[in-house]
Amino acid sequence: MIVEILSVLLVGCGIFLFTSGTVGLLRLPDFYCRMHATGKCDTLGALLTLTGLAIYNGFSLVSLKIIFIVIFIFLANPTATHAIGRAALVNRVQPWTKEEKNK
């Protein structure tokens, strides 16, 4: 009973973070803000969702595979987000300023 409640809470929080990252992608003004929102929310959303699924599945080989996927996502997503943001900075993608809103 407690395992099911914990897994539902983790999956629910993960889905909430995926949704808020999507809203951030659609609503934020420039590339850097969008990268920040999606990078943080997607990483944590995937971690929480997959951890909830691993807990729900119990101690098995499938849960071990899910935990390895979680570790890979935890290492790969922030690195990829940083690399994409750095490439945008090198290519002189301009951040949003308030003056652009008035034009």
VENWO-V709772 format. One line per field, one symbol per residue. phi: phi as a letter, one per 30 degrees, with the letter a starting at -180 (. if undefined). psi: psi as a letter, one per 40 degrees, with the letter a starting at -180 (. if undefined). Layout:
BEGIN
phi = ???
psi = ???
END
This chain:
BEGIN
phi = .ddddddddddddddddeddddddddcddbdddddddddddddddddddddddddddidadddddddddddddddddddddddddddddddiddddbdddddd
psi = dddddddddddddddddddddddddddididddddddddddddddddddddddddddahiddddddddddddddddddddddddddddddefhhiiidddde.
END
